[in-house]
Amino acid sequence: MSQTSPIVLEAHDLVKIFHRGSEDIPAINHVSLSIREGEFVAFVGPSGSGKTTLINILGCLDNPTSGKLSLDGRVVVDEGRVLSESALTKVRRDIFGYIFQKFYLIPTLTVQENVLLPFTFYRKPGADAEVGRILKLLGIDHRKDHLPGEISGGEMQRVAIARALINRPRILLADEPTGNLDTRRSEEIGELLKGLNRREGLTIILVTHNPALANIADRIIELRDGAIYKESWSSNREA
């Protein structure tokens, strides 16, 4: 990633308030940031700091109470005005791939069938070949006919990553992707994400409590009380 790379995501003054009875709970507190193509960004901070809420808003899984969000220069949300649900569905499908702490694999489907789930309602030409390419890239092509219960936790997370990649997303969102894994498998997933970023040029936005995982990112953004508290850049970040 270079500082001259185009900005793919830009947020301005995002606010998210949850209502509990008569109480207003601010989850995101006037957050502004931009992310460039090919950048690897990690959000860190204590539980309740707003990390997951923020990544859900950036990934168009939730709407802010106020503020502006643009993707590839296209305004998605602006002070409460949001794209239609059909337009948002297309944005989610074409721009984002999503990885979560839970694998969300269907136990009765094979690895290959789980990866193909995003194509349930529409099928791109060459989808089967693309599955083969991605499974080989992630080192699990030999598991394509196995059920989730027949593979390890680390392999299940690789299947979840493959499913997130099948649409060739511009931005990969990963919310605690190693939260259910042991140290060794967490390191494997970290190296895998780093490789996708470095070799494939994939833009990655990561939420993690794992300092070692956060440290592979180009930029670390620490959240506290829903606001950006501190930013730091890694030494391998390109000028």
Secondary structure as the mmCIF struct_conf table of DSSP 4:
data_model
#
loop_
_struct_conf.conf_type_id
_struct_conf.id
_struct_conf.beg_label_comp_id
_struct_conf.beg_label_asym_id
_struct_conf.beg_label_seq_id
_struct_conf.end_label_comp_id
_struct_conf.end_label_asym_id
_struct_conf.end_label_seq_id
TURN_TY1_P TURN_TY1_P1 GLN A 3 THR A 4
BEND BEND1 SER A 5 SER A 5
HELX_LH_PP_P HELX_LH_PP_P1 PRO A 6 PRO A 6
STRN STRN1 ILE A 7 ARG A 20
TURN_TY1_P TURN_TY1_P2 GLY A 21 SER A 22
STRN STRN2 GLU A 23 ARG A 36
TURN_TY1_P TURN_TY1_P3 GLU A 37 GLY A 38
STRN STRN3 PHE A 40 VAL A 44
BEND BEND2 PRO A 46 PRO A 46
TURN_TY1_P TURN_TY1_P4 SER A 47 GLY A 48
BEND BEND3 SER A 49 GLY A 50
HELX_RH_AL_P HELX_RH_AL_P1 LYS A 51 LEU A 58
TURN_TY1_P TURN_TY1_P5 GLY A 59 CYS A 60
BEND BEND4 LEU A 61 ASP A 62
BEND BEND5 THR A 65 THR A 65
STRN STRN4 SER A 66 LEU A 71
TURN_TY1_P TURN_TY1_P6 ASP A 72 GLY A 73
STRN STRN5 ARG A 74 ASP A 78
TURN_TY1_P TURN_TY1_P7 GLU A 79 GLY A 80
STRN STRN6 ARG A 81 VAL A 82
HELX_RH_AL_P HELX_RH_AL_P2 GLU A 85 ILE A 95
STRN STRN7 PHE A 96 ILE A 99
BEND BEND6 GLN A 101 LYS A 102
TURN_TY1_P TURN_TY1_P8 PRO A 107 THR A 108
BEND BEND7 LEU A 109 LEU A 109
HELX_RH_AL_P HELX_RH_AL_P3 VAL A 111 VAL A 115
TURN_TY1_P TURN_TY1_P9 LEU A 116 LEU A 116
HELX_RH_3T_P HELX_RH_3T_P1 LEU A 117 PHE A 119
BEND BEND8 THR A 120 PHE A 121
TURN_TY1_P TURN_TY1_P10 PRO A 125 GLY A 126
HELX_RH_AL_P HELX_RH_AL_P4 ALA A 127 LEU A 137
TURN_TY1_P TURN_TY1_P11 LEU A 138 GLY A 139
HELX_RH_3T_P HELX_RH_3T_P2 ASP A 141 ARG A 143
TURN_TY1_P TURN_TY1_P12 LYS A 144 ASP A 145
BEND BEND9 HIS A 146 HIS A 146
HELX_RH_3T_P HELX_RH_3T_P3 PRO A 148 GLU A 150
BEND BEND10 ILE A 151 ILE A 151
HELX_RH_AL_P HELX_RH_AL_P5 GLY A 153 LEU A 165
TURN_TY1_P TURN_TY1_P13 ILE A 166 ASN A 167
BEND BEND11 ARG A 170 ARG A 170
STRN STRN8 ILE A 171 ASP A 175
BEND BEND12 GLU A 176 GLU A 176
TURN_TY1_P TURN_TY1_P14 PRO A 177 ASN A 180
BEND BEND13 LEU A 181 LEU A 181
HELX_RH_AL_P HELX_RH_AL_P6 THR A 183 GLU A 200
STRN STRN9 THR A 203 VAL A 207
BEND BEND14 HIS A 209 HIS A 209
HELX_RH_AL_P HELX_RH_AL_P7 PRO A 211 ALA A 214
TURN_TY1_P TURN_TY1_P15 ASN A 215 ILE A 216
BEND BEND15 ALA A 217 ASP A 218
STRN STRN10 ARG A 219 ARG A 224
TURN_TY1_P TURN_TY1_P16 ASP A 225 GLY A 226
STRN STRN11 ALA A 227 TRP A 233
TURN_TY1_P TURN_TY1_P17 SER A 235 ASN A 236
#
